[in-house]
Amino acid sequence: MATEKKFGRLTVKHPLVKELASGRHPWWNRLVEISRTDRDINIQVRGTYLNVYCKMGNLLKIYLQGKKVACKVHYKYLVGAHTPEYVEAFPTGRDIAVSQKSCDMVSSILDDTNFRIVKQNISTYAGEEKRIQSRLVEKNKATILDVEVAFSDSEVLADSEDGNTRIDIANLDKNRLCLVFVELKQIFDSRLYSSEMNEQIRRYVGFAKKHEPHLLDAYRNVLKVKRELGVISDGDYLASADIQRVEHKPILAIAGYNQALINGMKDRIVRGSPSLEKSNLAGLYFFGTEADLNLKKGENKEVFI
């Protein structure tokens, strides 16, 4: 019988963490500095590697290849700028021939000019939900532990990039001192108006209950690794924070863009057929462009625990 995989994150003893913390990688120190000043950039800890997100697009995967630190980036983010923007093409026979050379690729990701090009490319490919998620992460950067938390429907947990179910955000709630998962939806998402939403939330609750000890260990390790690598520094809220427990019920955060739209759609989501199962939620938040994810009642914010 195969051994069930357990949810985990890098520890400070992992060779990748030790290598990046050694001071031998000025590029890493620069990347951390950028993440602390650029609201679009955040660094997250995985089971065997690190992810660097830009506007919630996966900019870099940082890992060990043998004993050497390596990075992966999608080629579509590295297409250089082209002037003029439009290329002339001349039809010939059954084809339209393009004689123009291809665009140059970005040759240095952290160069200021090239980094702006990379960010523009990522923004081009980001959908609306990613843009909303990026704003939420920026707003709650002081307490967010993780984004794009992946696990399989069979509850054998995964690392990432494998097509499994993802929880959008893991937050360390300031008011309850616990780990809370946040599921983000746009107000027009058809899943909000079907049984699929309740089923998805029930999976999250079962996931948190079954794996609470592993989740606690994993995210306590995340805090230690981020402190070790400088992603969290002295003075940050997370520098001295402790995760006391896992809240099994998630927050459902619904992007409504403006109050008129929220007022018009809220009842249909909450009391429609099927109605939203509030008993499985820690909170239900409607918001415009950004929201404080900590559990506290307020305008458009209900808390059920």
N, C-alpha and C positions, 0 to 999 in steps of 0.2 A: 504494500500500500504506500502510495507516494506521500511524502511529508508535506503538509500544508505550508505554503509560504506565509511568512509573517510580515506584517507591515513594519518597515524600518526606515531609518534615515542614517546618513553618515554620522560617525562619531569623531571626536577630536583625535582619536588614535588612528584613524584611517590614513593610509599613506598619501592620498590626495590632499587631505587637510593639512597634514604635517608639511608637505612640500610647499603648498601655497602660503603657509604661515611662516615659512623659513626666512623670508626676506629676500629670496633669490629671484623673485619674479616682480619687477617693477610694473610690468603691464597689469598684473593682478591688482596691485595697490592703486594704480590709476583707475581701473575699472570700479573698484570699491568706492573711490572718491567720487567718481561720476554718479554712481548709484545713490550717493548721499546728497547730491546737489541737483540731479536731474530727475524731475518728478515722473518721467516716463520709464525709468529704468528700475528694475528690482531683481534681486538675486535670491534664488530659492535652492534649498537643499534637497537632494534626492537620495535614493538608497545607495548608489555607487558613484554619483556625479553631481554636478551643480548645473542649474539652468539660469541663464541671464535673460530676462524678458525685457522687451522694449515695446511699450504700448500694448502689452500682453501678447505680442508676437514672440516666438521663441528665437531670440537673437543668437544665443550661444549655448552649446552643451560643452561643459568642461569636464574632462575625465582623464584617467591615466591610460596611456597606451604603452604597456610594459611599465617602465619606470619614468617615462616621459609624459609631461602634461600636454594634452592635445585639446583642440577646440573644433567643434563642428558648427557650421553656419550654412543655411540654405542658400544656394547659388542665386536665387531670385532677389535676395536682399543685397547682392553685391554688384548688380548691374549699374555701371557708371552713368553719369549724365551725358546726354548727347545734344549737340547744338549743330544745326537747328533741330527742333523736336521731331519734325516730320521729314520723312525720307521719300525722295522721288523714285518711282518704279515705272518701268516702260514695258507695256504689254508686247509680247512677241509670240506669235503662233497661238498655242493653247494655254500659255502660261503668262504670268506677270513677273518679269525678272527683276530681282533686287540686286543691284550691283554695289550698293553701299556696304562698307565694312561693318561688322558687328560693333556694338558699344563696348568700350573698354570696361573691364571689371575693376571694382574697387581693390586697391592693392594694399591698403593699410586701414584696418577697421577703426582703430582708435585715433587716427589722424583727424583733427578737428573738421576739416572740409569733408573728408570721406565719411566720417561718422554722421554728419548731417544728411548725406546722400543715403546712407543705410537706413537712418530713421525715417526719411521720406519714403523709401521703398516699403518699409514695414507698414507705415501708415496707409499706403496705397492698398495693401493686401488685407488690412485689418477690417473685419466686418463691424457692423454697428454694435453687436454685443461685446466684442473685444474692446471697442472704444469706451463703452459704459463700464466694463470691468476695470479697465485701466484707470478711469476716474475714481472708482471706488477704492482701488488699491492705493492710489495717490492720497486720497482723503484720509485713509485709515492706516497709512504706512507705519505709524508708531506702534500699532498692535498686531499687524498681520504677521502670521507665522508661515503661511504657505499659500500657494495658489495652484489651481489645476491639479487637485489631489486625485490620483487615479486608483480605481479598484475595479475588479471584475464583477459581473453580475452573480457569479457563483461564490463570491466573497473570498476567492483566493486573490490576495491583493497584488497589485502591480506597481511598477515603478513609474512608467510614463510611456507615451508614444506607442501605445499598443492597441488603441481602439477601444479601450474599456471605459466604463462610466467614470465621469469626473465630477468632483465637487469643486465649485468655482473658487471658494476662499475658505481658509482656516484662520480664525481670528482668536486672539487671546483677549477675552472679554474683561475689560477693566473693572466693571461693576460686580461681576460674579467670580472673577479670578479662575475662569475655566476656559477650556478649548471649545469653541462653537464653530460649527460649519455653516457656511452661507451659500445658498443656492440662488443664483441670479437669473431672472427671466425678464424679457421685455413684455410690456402689457398686452401686445398683440400676439404673443406666442400662443399658438393653438393648443399647446399642451396644458395651459392654465385652465382651459375650458373643457377638459376631458378627464377621464379617470387616470390617465397617464401621470398627471402631476401627483396625485395621492399615492400612486404606486411607487413613484420615484422617491418621494419623501419617506415612505415606509422602508424602502431599501436603505436609505441613509441612516434611519434610526436603528435598524437591525445591524448594520455595519458598525456603528459607534458602540452599541451594546456588546457585540461579540468581541470586538478588538480593543476595548478600552485600555487594558494594560499595555498593549503594544503601542497604541496611540500616545499614551502618556510618556512611555520610554522614548518613542521616536521624536516627539516634539520637545521634550527636555533636551535631547541630543541636538536638535535643530538650534535651540537657544545657545547651547554651548559652542557649537560650530560657528554660528554667526558671530558670536563674541570673539572667538579665537581668530577668525578671519577678518575682523574689523567691520563687518557688515552692520553689526550692532556695536556702538561705542559707548564709553562712559557718559552718563547723562541722559541716554535714551531710556524710555520707559521700560523696554525689554531687557535693559542691561541688568536690572535687579529683580525682574518679575519671575514668578514661579507659577507653573500650571498645577493647580490643586486637583482638578478633576476634568472629565470630559462630559459636556452636556450632550446627551444622546439625541435630543431633538434639534434640528437645524433652524436657522432663520431663512425664511423665503423673502427675498428682496426683489421687488418688482419695479422696473423702471417705467414710470408713467410720463416723464418729460415735463408735464405742467399740471397744475392743480385741476384745471377744467377737465382734462383727460382722465385724471385719477378719479374725480368725482363721478364721471360718466361711466367708468368701467368697473369700479371697485365692487359694487353689489353683485354684478354678474359673475365675478370671480369667486367672491366669498360665499354667496348664497345660490349660485346657479345649480344646474343639474349636470353632473354630480357636484355637490357642494364641497368646498375645501375643508379637509379634515384638520381643523385647528388643534385637535388633541395631540397631533404628532408634530406640532411646530413649537419652537421656543419663542419665535416672534414672526410677525408679518409686517413687512415694511413696504410702503409705497414711497417712491421718491422721484424727484425731478432729474437733476443732473448729478447729485452726489448725496451721500447719506453717512452719518455716523453709525457704524455697525454694532456698537456696544449696546447691550440689552438695557433699554430704558424707554419707557412710554413717552410718546410725544405726538405731535401732529403727524398723521398718517402712519404712526408706529404703534402696533399692539404687541404686548408681551404676555405670554401665556404660562410662564413658569414662576 
